């Protein structure tokens, strides 16, 4: 577990009953991300700037930093965060999905606790509801 300034990254892993191709479309396309997470202007291209539309929290600027279809996509998010989605085939029509949210500073401890709970719901409920439908 990586830490930056003493706070560990958030890491969530789940096995989804969906092919790696289906999960990749859910995590590496604008339409897919909007369906289970939030509206955005994402385009899968290294160095591409995009925006996450976080409703009452406003728009967050992001930049795609990692792209290895269909296994890995990562991007810098807002002021110092980094988000990574890792996919591994886990059997016939099953995919292991791991979310890693890093870049937490000591001053963000309360926010990190809130985000950890949010990711728990998003990764364990919203993503499977979308890709396993």
BARO-53988 format. One record per residue: z, y, x of N, C-alpha, C, O, CB in turn; residue number from 0; residue in three letters. Coordinates in Angstrom, 3 decimals. Glycine has a CB too. Layout:
BEGIN
Z | Y | X | Z | Y | X | Z | Y | X | Z | Y | X | Z | Y | X | NUM | ALA;
...
This chain:
BEGIN
0.000 | -1.182 | 0.850 | 0.000 | 0.000 | 0.000 | 0.000 | 1.235 | 0.888 | 0.890 | 1.412 | 1.721 | 1.224 | 0.004 | -0.963 | 0 | UNK;
-0.986 | 2.073 | 0.710 | -1.080 | 3.298 | 1.500 | -0.178 | 4.371 | 0.925 | 0.001 | 4.464 | -0.289 | -2.526 | 3.797 | 1.556 | 1 | UNK;
0.389 | 5.179 | 1.807 | 1.153 | 6.330 | 1.351 | 0.649 | 7.551 | 2.096 | 0.209 | 7.465 | 3.242 | 2.684 | 6.126 | 1.570 | 2 | UNK;
0.719 | 8.667 | 1.435 | 0.391 | 9.937 | 2.061 | 1.557 | 10.847 | 1.738 | 1.900 | 11.034 | 0.571 | -0.996 | 10.530 | 1.555 | 3 | UNK;
2.167 | 11.414 | 2.765 | 3.323 | 12.279 | 2.572 | 4.436 | 11.568 | 1.812 | 5.162 | 12.200 | 1.045 | 2.916 | 13.541 | 1.833 | 4 | UNK;
4.579 | 10.249 | 2.020 | 5.684 | 9.517 | 1.445 | 5.477 | 8.946 | 0.061 | 6.300 | 8.143 | -0.378 | 6.823 | 10.369 | 1.410 | 5 | UNK;
4.416 | 9.316 | -0.658 | 4.199 | 8.770 | -1.999 | 3.115 | 7.706 | -1.966 | 2.036 | 7.943 | -1.422 | 3.820 | 9.886 | -2.989 | 6 | UNK;
3.382 | 6.535 | -2.542 | 2.386 | 5.466 | -2.520 | 1.236 | 5.755 | -3.484 | 1.379 | 6.486 | -4.463 | 3.038 | 4.128 | -2.870 | 7 | UNK;
0.093 | 5.151 | -3.165 | -1.050 | 5.226 | -4.069 | -0.710 | 4.488 | -5.368 | 0.196 | 3.655 | -5.404 | -2.328 | 4.624 | -3.404 | 8 | UNK;
-1.433 | 4.799 | -6.402 | -1.356 | 4.028 | -7.642 | -2.421 | 2.951 | -7.537 | -3.570 | 3.238 | -7.203 | -1.561 | 4.938 | -8.930 | 9 | UNK;
-2.041 | 1.711 | -7.824 | -2.978 | 0.583 | -7.741 | -2.798 | -0.265 | -8.993 | -1.691 | -0.705 | -9.301 | -2.744 | -0.273 | -6.435 | 10 | UNK;
-3.891 | -0.490 | -9.709 | -3.884 | -1.318 | -10.921 | -4.993 | -2.347 | -10.809 | -6.141 | -2.002 | -10.530 | -4.061 | -0.448 | -12.208 | 11 | UNK;
-4.651 | -3.624 | -11.029 | -5.637 | -4.697 | -10.950 | -5.578 | -5.527 | -12.221 | -4.502 | -5.820 | -12.742 | -5.395 | -5.586 | -9.704 | 12 | UNK;
-6.750 | -5.900 | -12.708 | -6.859 | -6.722 | -13.919 | -8.091 | -7.610 | -13.778 | -9.070 | -7.228 | -13.137 | -6.949 | -5.831 | -15.216 | 13 | UNK;
-8.037 | -8.804 | -14.385 | -9.225 | -9.658 | -14.465 | -9.818 | -9.459 | -15.857 | -9.152 | -9.667 | -16.872 | -8.877 | -11.189 | -14.191 | 14 | UNK;
-11.074 | -9.054 | -15.880 | -11.791 | -8.767 | -17.125 | -12.721 | -9.922 | -17.481 | -13.336 | -10.526 | -16.602 | -12.592 | -7.454 | -17.003 | 15 | UNK;
-12.818 | -10.221 | -18.762 | -13.730 | -11.260 | -19.238 | -15.101 | -10.644 | -19.481 | -15.562 | -10.520 | -20.615 | -13.188 | -11.932 | -20.534 | 16 | UNK;
-15.738 | -10.260 | -18.371 | -17.064 | -9.645 | -18.411 | -17.711 | -9.835 | -17.042 | -17.024 | -9.947 | -16.026 | -16.982 | -8.121 | -18.796 | 17 | UNK;
-19.028 | -9.867 | -17.032 | -19.748 | -10.026 | -15.765 | -19.559 | -8.787 | -14.895 | -19.258 | -7.703 | -15.395 | -21.254 | -10.280 | -16.019 | 18 | UNK;
-19.738 | -8.962 | -13.588 | -19.598 | -7.843 | -12.660 | -20.631 | -6.755 | -12.980 | -20.347 | -5.568 | -12.814 | -19.757 | -8.327 | -11.197 | 19 | UNK;
-21.817 | -7.147 | -13.434 | -22.841 | -6.163 | -13.786 | -22.390 | -5.299 | -14.964 | -22.610 | -4.088 | -14.962 | -24.166 | -6.866 | -14.123 | 20 | UNK;
-21.764 | -5.909 | -15.964 | -21.295 | -5.169 | -17.134 | -20.152 | -4.224 | -16.747 | -20.108 | -3.079 | -17.199 | -20.835 | -6.144 | -18.242 | 21 | UNK;
-19.234 | -4.707 | -15.914 | -18.119 | -3.863 | -15.478 | -18.648 | -2.720 | -14.607 | -18.179 | -1.587 | -14.720 | -17.062 | -4.703 | -14.698 | 22 | UNK;
-19.615 | -3.012 | -13.747 | -20.198 | -1.957 | -12.902 | -20.781 | -0.838 | -13.767 | -20.577 | 0.339 | -13.468 | -21.297 | -2.543 | -11.977 | 23 | UNK;
-21.499 | -1.186 | -14.825 | -22.064 | -0.166 | -15.714 | -20.955 | 0.659 | -16.370 | -21.153 | 1.837 | -16.670 | -22.947 | -0.824 | -16.796 | 24 | UNK;
-19.796 | 0.050 | -16.592 | -18.672 | 0.760 | -17.213 | -17.997 | 1.724 | -16.242 | -17.439 | 2.736 | -16.668 | -17.648 | -0.239 | -17.737 | 25 | UNK;
-18.039 | 1.427 | -14.943 | -17.300 | 2.251 | -13.976 | -18.192 | 3.101 | -13.070 | -17.689 | 3.931 | -12.314 | -16.441 | 1.367 | -13.121 | 26 | UNK;
-19.504 | 2.903 | -13.139 | -20.393 | 3.635 | -12.222 | -21.556 | 4.296 | -12.945 | -22.608 | 4.534 | -12.351 | -20.930 | 2.699 | -11.157 | 27 | UNK;
-21.366 | 4.595 | -14.237 | -22.332 | 5.396 | -14.984 | -21.556 | 6.423 | -15.800 | -20.407 | 6.187 | -16.172 | -23.234 | 4.497 | -15.907 | 28 | UNK;
-22.171 | 7.538 | -16.071 | -21.530 | 8.580 | -16.864 | -21.168 | 8.066 | -18.259 | -20.066 | 8.311 | -18.749 | -22.446 | 9.803 | -16.973 | 29 | UNK;
-22.100 | 7.354 | -18.891 | -21.872 | 6.831 | -20.239 | -20.727 | 5.828 | -20.242 | -19.878 | 5.855 | -21.132 | -23.148 | 6.177 | -20.787 | 30 | UNK;
-20.701 | 4.941 | -19.246 | -19.643 | 3.938 | -19.166 | -18.275 | 4.575 | -18.989 | -17.334 | 4.235 | -19.706 | -19.914 | 2.979 | -18.025 | 31 | UNK;
-18.158 | 5.491 | -18.045 | -16.874 | 6.165 | -17.800 | -16.394 | 6.908 | -19.036 | -15.203 | 6.896 | -19.347 | -16.996 | 7.140 | -16.626 | 32 | UNK;
-17.317 | 7.557 | -19.745 | -16.947 | 8.314 | -20.945 | -16.428 | 7.390 | -22.047 | -15.594 | 7.796 | -22.856 | -18.150 | 9.117 | -21.460 | 33 | UNK;
-16.914 | 6.158 | -22.079 | -16.551 | 5.227 | -23.145 | -15.102 | 4.748 | -23.050 | -14.479 | 4.471 | -24.075 | -17.478 | 4.037 | -23.118 | 34 | UNK;
-14.560 | 4.647 | -21.842 | -13.188 | 4.132 | -21.711 | -12.236 | 5.088 | -21.012 | -11.026 | 4.864 | -21.032 | -13.205 | 2.837 | -20.964 | 35 | UNK;
-12.743 | 6.141 | -20.400 | -11.865 | 7.024 | -19.649 | -12.002 | 8.468 | -20.104 | -11.223 | 8.913 | -20.947 | -12.157 | 6.918 | -18.167 | 36 | UNK;
-12.973 | 9.222 | -19.573 | -13.148 | 10.602 | -20.018 | -14.583 | 11.065 | -19.828 | -15.331 | 10.527 | -19.012 | -12.198 | 11.527 | -19.268 | 37 | UNK;
-14.947 | 12.089 | -20.612 | -16.282 | 12.674 | -20.527 | -16.502 | 13.224 | -19.117 | -15.556 | 13.650 | -18.454 | -16.468 | 13.796 | -21.595 | 38 | UNK;
-17.761 | 13.210 | -18.666 | -18.041 | 13.544 | -17.272 | -19.518 | 13.817 | -17.074 | -20.333 | 13.616 | -17.974 | -17.584 | 12.419 | -16.344 | 39 | UNK;
-19.846 | 14.283 | -15.866 | -21.248 | 14.481 | -15.478 | -21.590 | 13.606 | -14.269 | -22.451 | 13.961 | -13.465 | -21.521 | 15.977 | -15.156 | 40 | UNK;
-20.910 | 12.457 | -14.143 | -21.070 | 11.546 | -13.006 | -22.509 | 11.070 | -12.844 | -23.186 | 10.752 | -13.821 | -20.154 | 10.348 | -13.167 | 41 | UNK;
-22.962 | 11.027 | -11.598 | -24.213 | 10.372 | -11.223 | -23.921 | 9.539 | -9.980 | -23.318 | 10.049 | -9.036 | -25.373 | 11.420 | -10.965 | 42 | UNK;
-24.337 | 8.260 | -9.952 | -24.031 | 7.385 | -8.822 | -24.896 | 7.671 | -7.599 | -25.901 | 7.001 | -7.360 | -24.200 | 5.945 | -9.232 | 43 | UNK;
-24.486 | 8.679 | -6.830 | -25.214 | 9.060 | -5.626 | -24.213 | 9.668 | -4.632 | -23.471 | 10.587 | -4.980 | -26.375 | 10.072 | -5.960 | 44 | UNK;
-24.196 | 9.153 | -3.399 | -23.279 | 9.649 | -2.373 | -23.466 | 11.152 | -2.190 | -24.591 | 11.635 | -2.060 | -23.503 | 8.909 | -1.032 | 45 | UNK;
-22.358 | 11.885 | -2.180 | -22.388 | 13.323 | -1.979 | -22.611 | 14.126 | -3.246 | -22.541 | 15.355 | -3.223 | -23.441 | 13.658 | -1.008 | 46 | UNK;
-22.879 | 13.443 | -4.356 | -23.154 | 14.122 | -5.627 | -21.869 | 14.728 | -6.202 | -20.854 | 14.046 | -6.340 | -23.785 | 13.137 | -6.643 | 47 | UNK;
-21.935 | 16.008 | -6.530 | -20.819 | 16.679 | -7.191 | -20.926 | 16.432 | -8.694 | -22.022 | 16.410 | -9.253 | -20.809 | 18.212 | -6.873 | 48 | UNK;
-19.778 | 16.248 | -9.336 | -19.757 | 16.085 | -10.787 | -18.434 | 16.598 | -11.327 | -17.546 | 16.978 | -10.564 | -19.973 | 14.603 | -11.187 | 49 | UNK;
-18.309 | 16.608 | -12.640 | -17.124 | 17.146 | -13.297 | -16.536 | 16.102 | -14.240 | -17.264 | 15.437 | -14.977 | -17.464 | 18.443 | -14.065 | 50 | UNK;
-15.210 | 15.967 | -14.207 | -14.489 | 15.200 | -15.220 | -13.979 | 16.208 | -16.239 | -13.308 | 17.175 | -15.877 | -13.305 | 14.347 | -14.594 | 51 | UNK;
-14.291 | 15.990 | -17.502 | -13.858 | 16.886 | -18.577 | -12.541 | 16.341 | -19.128 | -12.531 | 15.430 | -19.956 | -14.952 | 17.003 | -19.714 | 52 | UNK;
-11.425 | 16.915 | -18.656 | -10.102 | 16.393 | -18.974 | -9.459 | 17.074 | -20.175 | -8.241 | 17.251 | -20.210 | -9.206 | 16.537 | -17.784 | 53 | UNK;
-10.261 | 17.454 | -21.150 | -9.736 | 18.020 | -22.390 | -8.821 | 19.203 | -22.157 | -9.238 | 20.199 | -21.566 | -9.000 | 16.970 | -23.159 | 54 | UNK;
-7.565 | 19.111 | -22.616 | -6.639 | 20.238 | -22.500 | -6.288 | 20.585 | -21.047 | -5.782 | 21.673 | -20.774 | -5.372 | 19.931 | -23.262 | 55 | UNK;
-6.555 | 19.666 | -20.125 | -6.261 | 19.913 | -18.706 | -7.412 | 20.602 | -17.993 | -7.304 | 20.948 | -16.817 | -5.938 | 18.606 | -18.002 | 56 | UNK;
-8.521 | 20.803 | -18.709 | -9.656 | 21.502 | -18.128 | -10.611 | 20.573 | -17.399 | -10.486 | 19.350 | -17.468 | -9.174 | 22.562 | -17.188 | 57 | UNK;
-11.556 | 21.167 | -16.707 | -12.556 | 20.417 | -15.951 | -12.086 | 20.230 | -14.513 | -11.539 | 21.149 | -13.903 | -13.923 | 21.136 | -15.984 | 58 | UNK;
-12.306 | 19.030 | -13.982 | -11.934 | 18.723 | -12.602 | -13.179 | 18.472 | -11.773 | -13.992 | 17.618 | -12.130 | -10.995 | 17.504 | -12.544 | 59 | UNK;
-13.351 | 19.206 | -10.657 | -14.486 | 18.957 | -9.782 | -14.283 | 17.678 | -8.965 | -13.179 | 17.389 | -8.503 | -14.708 | 20.152 | -8.851 | 60 | UNK;
-15.359 | 16.926 | -8.798 | -15.317 | 15.663 | -8.061 | -16.567 | 15.535 | -7.192 | -17.572 | 16.206 | -7.425 | -15.202 | 14.456 | -9.036 | 61 | UNK;
-16.487 | 14.656 | -6.180 | -17.630 | 14.359 | -5.319 | -17.651 | 12.863 | -5.024 | -16.642 | 12.298 | -4.604 | -17.568 | 15.184 | -3.998 | 62 | UNK;
-18.795 | 12.221 | -5.242 | -18.950 | 10.800 | -4.940 | -18.925 | 10.619 | -3.423 | -19.713 | 11.234 | -2.705 | -20.277 | 10.234 | -5.551 | 63 | UNK;
-18.011 | 9.769 | -2.939 | -17.869 | 9.557 | -1.495 | -18.187 | 8.128 | -1.061 | -18.454 | 7.884 | 0.116 | -16.468 | 9.904 | -1.068 | 64 | UNK;
-18.162 | 7.186 | -2.001 | -18.403 | 5.781 | -1.675 | -19.213 | 5.151 | -2.791 | -18.952 | 5.391 | -3.970 | -17.068 | 5.012 | -1.461 | 65 | UNK;
-20.199 | 4.343 | -2.415 | -21.023 | 3.676 | -3.419 | -21.619 | 2.414 | -2.819 | -22.459 | 2.474 | -1.922 | -22.139 | 4.616 | -3.939 | 66 | UNK;
-21.171 | 1.267 | -3.329 | -21.687 | -0.023 | -2.890 | -21.847 | -0.916 | -4.120 | -20.994 | -1.760 | -4.395 | -20.742 | -0.683 | -1.828 | 67 | UNK;
-22.961 | -0.725 | -4.868 | -23.173 | -1.492 | -6.100 | -23.247 | -2.995 | -5.831 | -23.837 | -3.399 | -4.829 | -24.453 | -1.030 | -6.793 | 68 | UNK;
-22.683 | -3.817 | -6.672 | -21.821 | -3.522 | -7.817 | -20.343 | -3.740 | -7.495 | -19.582 | -4.210 | -8.340 | -22.221 | -4.384 | -9.006 | 69 | UNK;
-19.942 | -3.395 | -6.269 | -18.597 | -3.753 | -5.824 | -17.625 | -2.597 | -5.624 | -16.412 | -2.802 | -5.663 | -18.700 | -4.484 | -4.571 | 70 | UNK;
-18.138 | -1.385 | -5.411 | -17.239 | -0.332 | -4.949 | -17.819 | 1.045 | -5.253 | -18.963 | 1.341 | -4.908 | -16.973 | -0.476 | -3.445 | 71 | UNK;
-17.013 | 1.881 | -5.904 | -17.383 | 3.281 | -6.087 | -16.120 | 4.111 | -5.876 | -15.042 | 3.748 | -6.346 | -18.016 | 3.539 | -7.516 | 72 | UNK;
-16.263 | 5.227 | -5.166 | -15.111 | 6.081 | -4.911 | -15.514 | 7.539 | -4.953 | -16.654 | 7.901 | -4.660 | -14.474 | 5.747 | -3.565 | 73 | UNK;
-14.543 | 8.372 | -5.326 | -14.825 | 9.806 | -5.343 | -13.574 | 10.625 | -5.117 | -12.465 | 10.225 | -5.473 | -15.466 | 10.202 | -6.655 | 74 | UNK;
-13.784 | 11.796 | -4.510 | -12.723 | 12.786 | -4.373 | -12.587 | 13.471 | -5.711 | -13.579 | 13.793 | -6.365 | -13.020 | 13.817 | -3.226 | 75 | UNK;
-11.332 | 13.693 | -6.118 | -11.047 | 14.228 | -7.442 | -10.118 | 15.420 | -7.320 | -8.988 | 15.293 | -6.848 | -10.431 | 13.151 | -8.352 | 76 | UNK;
-10.592 | 16.567 | -7.744 | -9.785 | 17.779 | -7.814 | -9.215 | 18.129 | -6.447 | -9.933 | 18.060 | -5.450 | -8.654 | 17.611 | -8.831 | 77 | UNK;
-7.959 | 18.499 | -6.380 | -7.356 | 19.001 | -5.143 | -6.644 | 17.897 | -4.378 | -5.420 | 17.784 | -4.446 | -6.379 | 20.128 | -5.450 | 78 | UNK;
-7.391 | 17.093 | -3.658 | -6.761 | 16.144 | -2.753 | -6.623 | 14.713 | -3.221 | -6.204 | 13.859 | -2.440 | -5.464 | 16.624 | -2.435 | 79 | UNK;
-6.960 | 14.414 | -4.469 | -6.887 | 13.024 | -4.913 | -8.154 | 12.281 | -4.546 | -9.213 | 12.876 | -4.348 | -6.649 | 12.948 | -6.421 | 80 | UNK;
-8.022 | 10.967 | -4.459 | -9.182 | 10.099 | -4.273 | -9.028 | 8.921 | -5.230 | -7.949 | 8.341 | -5.352 | -9.312 | 9.613 | -2.775 | 81 | UNK;
-10.124 | 8.576 | -5.908 | -10.120 | 7.455 | -6.839 | -11.151 | 6.439 | -6.385 | -12.287 | 6.786 | -6.062 | -10.408 | 7.925 | -8.289 | 82 | UNK;
-10.739 | 5.180 | -6.364 | -11.626 | 4.093 | -5.973 | -11.583 | 3.017 | -7.042 | -10.509 | 2.663 | -7.529 | -11.231 | 3.516 | -4.591 | 83 | UNK;
-12.753 | 2.492 | -7.411 | -12.857 | 1.332 | -8.288 | -13.466 | 0.207 | -7.456 | -14.566 | 0.351 | -6.921 | -13.722 | 1.642 | -9.579 | 84 | UNK;
-12.746 | -0.921 | -7.348 | -13.234 | -2.081 | -6.609 | -13.458 | -3.235 | -7.580 | -12.618 | -3.498 | -8.441 | -12.236 | -2.489 | -5.487 | 85 | UNK;
-14.597 | -3.926 | -7.442 | -14.930 | -5.043 | -8.307 | -15.187 | -6.279 | -7.464 | -15.800 | -6.201 | -6.399 | -16.152 | -4.716 | -9.182 | 86 | UNK;
-14.709 | -7.434 | -7.952 | -14.973 | -8.719 | -7.301 | -15.261 | -9.742 | -8.385 | -14.606 | -9.755 | -9.427 | -13.767 | -9.170 | -6.404 | 87 | UNK;
-16.233 | -10.592 | -8.140 | -16.480 | -11.679 | -9.075 | -15.281 | -12.611 | -9.030 | -14.797 | -12.966 | -7.955 | -17.806 | -12.439 | -8.737 | 88 | UNK;
-14.797 | -13.012 | -10.225 | -13.576 | -13.815 | -10.298 | -13.793 | -15.086 | -11.099 | -12.852 | -15.625 | -11.680 | -12.444 | -13.005 | -10.911 | 89 | UNK;
-15.013 | -15.560 | -11.133 | -15.346 | -16.742 | -11.910 | -16.535 | -16.422 | -12.788 | -17.042 | -15.300 | -12.786 | -14.143 | -17.219 | -12.758 | 90 | UNK;
-16.975 | -17.413 | -13.536 | -18.139 | -17.212 | -14.393 | -17.814 | -16.202 | -15.486 | -16.911 | -16.423 | -16.293 | -18.599 | -18.547 | -15.013 | 91 | UNK;
-18.542 | -15.108 | -15.512 | -18.353 | -14.034 | -16.496 | -16.956 | -13.417 | -16.444 | -16.418 | -12.989 | -17.464 | -18.615 | -14.565 | -17.889 | 92 | UNK;
-16.377 | -13.378 | -15.241 | -15.098 | -12.695 | -15.050 | -15.188 | -11.808 | -13.816 | -15.842 | -12.151 | -12.831 | -13.930 | -13.717 | -14.910 | 93 | UNK;
-14.516 | -10.656 | -13.891 | -14.532 | -9.685 | -12.801 | -13.123 | -9.175 | -12.566 | -12.429 | -8.767 | -13.497 | -15.493 | -8.511 | -13.111 | 94 | UNK;
-12.708 | -9.204 | -11.298 | -11.436 | -8.577 | -10.927 | -11.722 | -7.105 | -10.658 | -12.569 | -6.764 | -9.832 | -10.779 | -9.277 | -9.665 | 95 | UNK;
-11.005 | -6.240 | -11.366 | -11.171 | -4.798 | -11.244 | -9.878 | -4.215 | -10.679 | -8.788 | -4.492 | -11.179 | -11.532 | -4.146 | -12.622 | 96 | UNK;
-10.016 | -3.403 | -9.626 | -8.859 | -2.707 | -9.056 | -9.144 | -1.218 | -9.013 | -10.183 | -0.784 | -8.517 | -8.526 | -3.241 | -7.634 | 97 | UNK;
-8.210 | -0.443 | -9.539 | -8.245 | 1.011 | -9.474 | -7.230 | 1.437 | -8.416 | -6.097 | 0.954 | -8.410 | -7.935 | 1.666 | -10.877 | 98 | UNK;
-7.633 | 2.341 | -7.523 | -6.733 | 2.897 | -6.510 | -6.810 | 4.414 | -6.604 | -7.871 | 5.008 | -6.414 | -7.108 | 2.396 | -5.062 | 99 | UNK;
-5.670 | 5.034 | -6.901 | -5.593 | 6.498 | -7.020 | -4.662 | 6.975 | -5.906 | -3.451 | 6.764 | -5.967 | -5.069 | 6.958 | -8.462 | 100 | UNK;
-5.232 | 7.612 | -4.899 | -4.465 | 8.028 | -3.723 | -4.524 | 9.539 | -3.546 | -5.215 | 10.244 | -4.282 | -4.989 | 7.328 | -2.461 | 101 | UNK;
-3.784 | 10.019 | -2.550 | -3.783 | 11.434 | -2.217 | -2.593 | 12.187 | -2.775 | -2.647 | 13.409 | -2.911 | -5.032 | 12.063 | -2.707 | 102 | UNK;
-1.525 | 11.489 | -3.099 | -0.342 | 12.090 | -3.703 | 0.530 | 12.793 | -2.679 | 0.850 | 12.218 | -1.638 | 0.464 | 11.038 | -4.420 | 103 | UNK;
0.917 | 14.022 | -2.960 | 1.847 | 14.753 | -2.094 | 3.256 | 14.641 | -2.675 | 3.427 | 14.315 | -3.850 | 1.422 | 16.254 | -1.950 | 104 | UNK;
4.247 | 14.909 | -1.857 | 5.643 | 14.812 | -2.293 | 5.923 | 15.697 | -3.500 | 6.736 | 15.343 | -4.354 | 6.578 | 15.189 | -1.151 | 105 | UNK;
5.260 | 16.838 | -3.578 | 5.466 | 17.767 | -4.690 | 4.912 | 17.229 | -6.007 | 5.224 | 17.764 | -7.071 | 4.822 | 19.103 | -4.374 | 106 | UNK;
4.102 | 16.188 | -5.951 | 3.451 | 15.655 | -7.154 | 4.151 | 14.417 | -7.703 | 3.558 | 13.671 | -8.482 | 2.004 | 15.321 | -6.854 | 107 | UNK;
5.394 | 14.189 | -7.314 | 6.062 | 12.947 | -7.713 | 6.128 | 12.778 | -9.232 | 5.822 | 11.695 | -9.732 | 7.466 | 12.909 | -7.136 | 108 | UNK;
6.515 | 13.804 | -9.976 | 6.596 | 13.687 | -11.434 | 5.212 | 13.443 | -12.039 | 5.064 | 12.637 | -12.957 | 7.224 | 14.958 | -12.040 | 109 | UNK;
4.214 | 14.135 | -11.525 | 2.843 | 13.950 | -12.001 | 2.360 | 12.530 | -11.707 | 1.659 | 11.929 | -12.521 | 1.901 | 14.983 | -11.348 | 110 | UNK;
2.735 | 11.995 | -10.543 | 2.334 | 10.645 | -10.168 | 2.930 | 9.617 | -11.133 | 2.252 | 8.666 | -11.522 | 2.768 | 10.339 | -8.725 | 111 | UNK;
4.186 | 9.804 | -11.515 | 4.838 | 8.894 | -12.468 | 4.079 | 8.909 | -13.798 | 3.811 | 7.857 | -14.379 | 6.332 | 9.296 | -12.687 | 112 | UNK;
3.738 | 10.104 | -14.273 | 2.987 | 10.244 | -15.525 | 1.617 | 9.573 | -15.415 | 1.209 | 8.832 | -16.309 | 2.820 | 11.733 | -15.890 | 113 | UNK;
0.919 | 9.836 | -14.323 | -0.415 | 9.262 | -14.128 | -0.352 | 7.735 | -14.007 | -1.238 | 7.036 | -14.499 | -1.074 | 9.863 | -12.874 | 114 | UNK;
0.686 | 7.222 | -13.360 | 0.843 | 5.777 | -13.223 | 0.914 | 5.128 | -14.611 | 0.273 | 4.105 | -14.855 | 2.115 | 5.439 | -12.395 | 115 | UNK;
1.692 | 5.724 | -15.511 | 1.776 | 5.200 | -16.868 | 0.459 | 5.322 | -17.609 | 0.074 | 4.423 | -18.357 | 2.857 | 5.914 | -17.634 | 116 | UNK;
-0.231 | 6.434 | -17.401 | -1.535 | 6.620 | -18.019 | -2.547 | 5.593 | -17.554 | -3.295 | 5.032 | -18.355 | -2.048 | 7.997 | -17.732 | 117 | UNK;
-2.563 | 5.353 | -16.244 | -3.499 | 4.359 | -15.701 | -3.168 | 2.966 | -16.219 | -4.069 | 2.167 | -16.469 | -3.468 | 4.370 | -14.160 | 118 | UNK;
-1.889 | 2.672 | -16.380 | -1.489 | 1.357 | -16.901 | -2.178 | 1.117 | -18.247 | -2.762 | 0.055 | -18.467 | 0.071 | 1.263 | -17.052 | 119 | UNK;
-2.112 | 2.091 | -19.136 | -2.729 | 1.969 | -20.456 | -4.257 | 1.930 | -20.363 | -4.900 | 1.114 | -21.023 | -2.291 | 3.130 | -21.351 | 120 | UNK;
-4.826 | 2.798 | -19.555 | -6.284 | 2.878 | -19.444 | -6.867 | 1.586 | -18.870 | -7.831 | 1.040 | -19.407 | -6.688 | 4.073 | -18.567 | 121 | UNK;
-6.277 | 1.103 | -17.776 | -6.819 | -0.088 | -17.105 | -6.517 | -1.367 | -17.890 | -7.367 | -2.253 | -17.970 | -6.245 | -0.202 | -15.685 | 122 | UNK;
-5.332 | -1.474 | -18.462 | -4.945 | -2.728 | -19.129 | -5.392 | -2.796 | -20.590 | -5.472 | -3.886 | -21.158 | -3.442 | -2.899 | -19.060 | 123 | UNK;
-5.687 | -1.638 | -21.211 | -6.062 | -1.640 | -22.628 | -7.455 | -1.067 | -22.896 | -8.291 | -1.739 | -23.499 | -5.048 | -0.859 | -23.414 | 124 | UNK;
-7.709 | 0.152 | -22.461 | -8.962 | 0.818 | -22.813 | -10.175 | 0.202 | -22.119 | -11.200 | -0.023 | -22.763 | -8.874 | 2.285 | -22.467 | 125 | UNK;
-10.076 | -0.073 | -20.814 | -11.210 | -0.680 | -20.107 | -11.543 | -2.062 | -20.662 | -12.712 | -2.326 | -20.944 | -10.908 | -0.780 | -18.611 | 126 | UNK;
-10.559 | -2.963 | -20.831 | -10.908 | -4.282 | -21.396 | -11.475 | -4.183 | -22.816 | -12.396 | -4.923 | -23.162 | -9.675 | -5.187 | -21.406 | 127 | UNK;
-10.942 | -3.289 | -23.630 | -11.455 | -3.142 | -25.003 | -12.931 | -2.774 | -24.969 | -13.703 | -3.202 | -25.827 | -10.651 | -2.068 | -25.784 | 128 | UNK;
-13.322 | -1.976 | -23.971 | -14.728 | -1.557 | -23.861 | -15.608 | -2.667 | -23.283 | -16.627 | -3.008 | -23.883 | -14.838 | -0.301 | -22.987 | 129 | UNK;
-15.241 | -3.236 | -22.139 | -16.154 | -4.181 | -21.473 | -16.116 | -5.594 | -22.086 | -17.063 | -6.362 | -21.918 | -15.808 | -4.264 | -19.992 | 130 | UNK;
-15.051 | -5.934 | -22.778 | -14.961 | -7.282 | -23.348 | -15.448 | -7.318 | -24.791 | -15.444 | -8.378 | -25.417 | -13.523 | -7.791 | -23.276 | 131 | UNK;
-15.864 | -6.184 | -25.322 | -16.332 | -6.136 | -26.725 | -17.668 | -6.836 | -26.882 | -18.209 | -6.893 | -27.986 | -16.452 | -4.681 | -27.208 | 132 | UNK;
